[in-house]
Amino acid sequence: MKGIVLAGGLGTRLLPLTKITNKHLLPIYDRPMIYYPIQTLVDAGIDDILIVTGGKHAGDFLELLGNGRDFGLKHLNYTYQSGEGGIAEALGLAEHFSERERICVILGDNLIEGSIRDAVDDFREQPRGAKILLKQVPDAERFGVAELVGDRVIGIEEKPAHPKSNYAVTGIYMYDETVFDKIHGLTPSQRGELEITDVNNMFIEEGTLSFAHLSGWWTDAGTFDSLRRASNLVSETRRTQG
């Protein structure tokens, strides 16, 4: 399985910080933000990784990360997203890299306390389709929200005003090779973007989307409040773990 970290976009919600650097290079406690999703993939046993970046400071990723030696990797791959066409558009840039293998995708501003190794291992055995990770949150309206019936996800709604559950779809997704066919069939949303929620709903319609619950804390870091929360969570985890 290959790993993809989506670290494009312009980070406008974090201006003026992102006027001089890419959002994913901002510090979270004692490390750049991009370190955390890469480490999540490495800890799950994934060592063939692509970074999708963009903006005026994309070259800084290469200077910071090089070939991934700090993570025990022999090589890191990079590609460039022009503008802000949405998560699904960014993922589409990884089609050639995937070589029709299964992929694990993580948003570059997502941080977790636990491990996704069990979920990744389970997906390796899943006959086909996709797998998403869910987390109960108090502010589900900020995220894609999963509607559950028993052990099935029957729909995902993007940032609903009245969420049908408090299960947020975290920014960690696993797909088989058909994900790129689905991306090719997308039309832009009202935001002018290709939405990853639309891709996930296509797998739901096929009956091939599974899910798991993410253990430990999870946060994004795309706003000033969540950026501070992420640093505090990492700091507290380091302190309690010695």
Sequence and secondary structure as in RCSB ss.txt:
>XXXX:A:sequence
MKGIVLAGGLGTRLLPLTKITNKHLLPIYDRPMIYYPIQTLVDAGIDDILIVTGGKHAGDFLELLGNGRDFGLKH
LNYTYQSGEGGIAEALGLAEHFSERERICVILGDNLIEGSIRDAVDDFREQPRGAKILLKQVPDAERFGVAELVG
DRVIGIEEKPAHPKSNYAVTGIYMYDETVFDKIHGLTPSQRGELEITDVNNMFIEEGTLSFAHLSGWWTDAGTFD
SLRRASNLVSETRRTQG
>XXXX:A:secstr
 EEEEEE S  GGGTTGGGSS GGGSEETTEETTHHHHHHHHHTT   EEEEEESTTTHHHHHHHTTSGGGT S 
 EEEEE S   HHHHHHTTHHHHTT  EEEEETTEEESS  HHHHHHHHHSSSSEEEEEEE S GGGSEEEEEET
TEEEEEEES SS SSSEEEEEEEEE TTHHHHHHT    TTSS  HHHHHHHHHHHT EEEEE  S EEE SSHH
HHHHHHHHHHHHHHHT 
